[in-house]
Amino acid sequence: MSLTTISDSELLVQFRNPVTKETAFTAIIKKYQEKLYWHIRRIVIEHEDANDVLQNVLIRVWNGLENFREDSQLFTWLYRIATNECLTYLEQQKKRSSVSLSDVESGLSNKIKADKHFDSNKIEWKLQLAIQQLPDKQRIVFGLRYYDEMPYEEMSRVLGTSEGALKASYHHAVKKIEDYMLNH
């Protein structure tokens, strides 16, 4: 049976059975790992950092999956954990370096520019630099909407924010990105 044919609810049933728990967890990870990685990577930028955050997410999922009440979709719950881990990671970076938020943001921009594939003439790199200028929450909302095409209703469940606030946040993010793209 392939992963695409096994429903999340069936995987959760298997996870709750001690005999099939590890196999079910592996199947859940295989099903969602790549999406989670790219969601995390867009927020923390560097591959190594994204892998570290993803490992923390997987540990939290393993420890919390037994108590998952299925109030939301499994995918939504996983994204919420990943988003929270990203925010925690960024806060730790800010505290560890004891620098201002703008220094951390310019550090993320410098990481993009240091990437060996970076070409400042390419529109996608300009977009990435523009995205890094956004506050963390706007950057996450923009990423979920623009890259993952997540509906506001689901985003509301992931981030615990009203749909109206998310729409406003996305609108502000798009405006800031447009301004950046036009002026840089």
Secondary structure as the mmCIF struct_conf table of DSSP 4:
data_model
#
loop_
_struct_conf.conf_type_id
_struct_conf.id
_struct_conf.beg_label_comp_id
_struct_conf.beg_label_asym_id
_struct_conf.beg_label_seq_id
_struct_conf.end_label_comp_id
_struct_conf.end_label_asym_id
_struct_conf.end_label_seq_id
HELX_RH_3T_P HELX_RH_3T_P1 LEU A 3 THR A 5
BEND BEND1 ILE A 6 ILE A 6
HELX_RH_AL_P HELX_RH_AL_P1 ASP A 8 PHE A 15
TURN_TY1_P TURN_TY1_P1 ARG A 16 ARG A 16
BEND BEND2 ASN A 17 ASN A 17
TURN_TY1_P TURN_TY1_P2 PRO A 18 THR A 20
HELX_RH_AL_P HELX_RH_AL_P2 LYS A 21 VAL A 44
BEND BEND3 GLU A 46 GLU A 46
HELX_RH_AL_P HELX_RH_AL_P3 HIS A 47 GLY A 64
HELX_RH_3T_P HELX_RH_3T_P2 LEU A 65 ASN A 67
BEND BEND4 ASP A 71 SER A 72
HELX_RH_AL_P HELX_RH_AL_P4 LEU A 74 SER A 97
TURN_TY1_P TURN_TY1_P3 SER A 98 SER A 98
HELX_RH_AL_P HELX_RH_AL_P5 LEU A 101 ALA A 114
BEND BEND5 ASP A 115 ASP A 115
TURN_TY1_P TURN_TY1_P4 LYS A 116 HIS A 117
TURN_TY1_P TURN_TY1_P5 SER A 120 ASN A 121
BEND BEND6 LYS A 122 LYS A 122
HELX_RH_AL_P HELX_RH_AL_P6 ILE A 123 GLN A 132
TURN_TY1_P TURN_TY1_P6 GLN A 133 GLN A 133
BEND BEND7 LEU A 134 LEU A 134
HELX_RH_AL_P HELX_RH_AL_P7 ASP A 136 TYR A 146
TURN_TY1_P TURN_TY1_P7 TYR A 147 ASP A 148
HELX_RH_AL_P HELX_RH_AL_P8 TYR A 152 LEU A 159
TURN_TY1_P TURN_TY1_P8 GLY A 160 GLY A 160
HELX_RH_AL_P HELX_RH_AL_P9 GLU A 163 ASN A 183
#
